[in-house]
């Protein structure tokens, strides 16, 4: 752990020069040091506001800090909150807790401290709301010494039917207190001796209290000399507290062994005799359990109508079992609805179903053939497309790449809330992971503002496996990005996102290069000796690299191709970007070309542009800075076909009348050559219509389209073709 913290600390130090100070440095409010007992602080703010507290944190493997605005212990909130842990200035965001407590509250645990000393704890509205809150906070663990007293506690225990152990230590007159969730009728055992991993180096005493902290059972010598043991049958369902201390206030160390028996742990009873309620989220979650031979564990399922729920004990995503496990789904009358299947051939079990609103449902985990063992149950839900500003996940782009893996059902989507900063550009790359084959989903993205109106800079044409989206934030606050399939199939994807900042003004002296219509120019030079200007490049996509700028005067040719095919050695870090203005406040991203692929591993990018001046940055490969020579080809055309094939068959595609008004006709389909698809896009790259082509003459209704230029991409079994059509 120590090496992990040191490594993370070094990474944060290295990143400081490229990050600006956050508003969390404004008027930090000191709060008392965290102790073993809960403490509270209250505050309020207007919409869009926040309160930042300053709290000294210690770098110690033995300490966990807990903060919450809900979940009891005096923590409250009258709105949906988020709690952030940030370093001292420049206030780098380390972790965020939100939406994981009742009534809009949030919970954040800090298990390691990346920077010892005064840190920032920031409370804000999760979606920019204003409101009031009371935050409860404390530290758990630390140096041996003081005694937590019920209802304060050091750790939560979840006894299963197998013996588990937890280690503890304390000073003179000290103790450790554990919170235990108990079920009426089940038998609970706690001991500091008599084997099963239970030990102590001193005379111990164990006391068990109810939720009201009144002791109901105790022992200080019931197992062996100087050791303690309690066997207790719970008369209620709820909370109990177990306190371990020295029998005569001695200091020392111990290993507490504990387990639960009876009920579903050993003799599997009715399905309604459940152990816990199980909720599922958009991302894979895990719950662990165990049972004796012939036993089981039963969960009552929290579910919503219309969503698909998946449960499994294998097949990855953290799901596991040390024995062949079996899943069964029951209704409220314990009628069997579904039995899990072994989808991976490894003895695991998987159940997937779409909720019809039937309530309650129960999920039973048991060993095949009555075997006992331990397991990790993975659970997830997915389903219909939320309506903005409802969202599935909140993300905050930074100067470093982050990723999110997810999926959606047919006619579904995923909505992300992005926290953006005015004046910076955010870049997103979407990679489809189930897009092989004809008819597979075409994944794309759309961005919406706080009023849920589409932003003007819409996504590029969705490729077979990837698409990109970038936009310049005009305000500081949430932006909503929807990931969906253009043909509304189910989709699996990886979303990568990064804040690239505003561009450098080093392009002001860029040489002007006219790009010929239906022609190309060669850009050649050497980046050796060009130094990055840290003051201007900090936070940009070309930070730390040598950059050569060109001002490209692009005519009315629609498609600009920037090709690195002649570049030797290969530059794998090419970003395929243009700045629309100098100082480059807005960045556009090209599409990786499928028409002119490079055979040497380099990239070519296509930009669908209106006439104007655009600024091209050429970056050297930072992993091999000695190779500074470059050779880049830039050209433009109206109609694109593969540069190798010029068969008349590929060139027969046409659109007429051109210009036109309310209708256009596509001609050129050759029956027998396989299926063809036409994609119609406006000049922002937005897909306005997609349709199959099945005859040699296809009429398309354009009456609802606005006036202007449109791009028609035709994808068939031969070479793709791009046409331009003007609506008058």
Helices and strands as residue ranges (DSSP letters): H 2-15, G 16-18, G 23-25, E 29-30, E 39-45, E 50-57, E 63-68, E 76-77, E 81-86, E 93-98, G 102-104, E 107-110, E 117-125, E 131-141, E 155-157, E 164-170, E 175-182, E 187-191, E 199-200, E 204-209, E 215-219, E 229-233, E 238-246, E 252-261, G 263-265, E 276-278, E 285-291, E 296-301, E 308-312, E 320-321, E 325-330, E 336-339, E 350-354, E 361-367, G 368-370, E 373-382, E 393-395, E 402-408, E 413-420, E 425-432, E 443-448, E 466-472, E 477-485, E 491-499, G 506-509, E 511-515, E 519-526, H 534-537, E 547-554, E 559-563, E 577-579, E 587-589, E 591-592, E 604-608, E 612-619, G 622-624, E 629-637, G 650-652, E 654-656, E 663-667, E 676-682, E 687-693, E 697-701, E 708-715, E 721-727
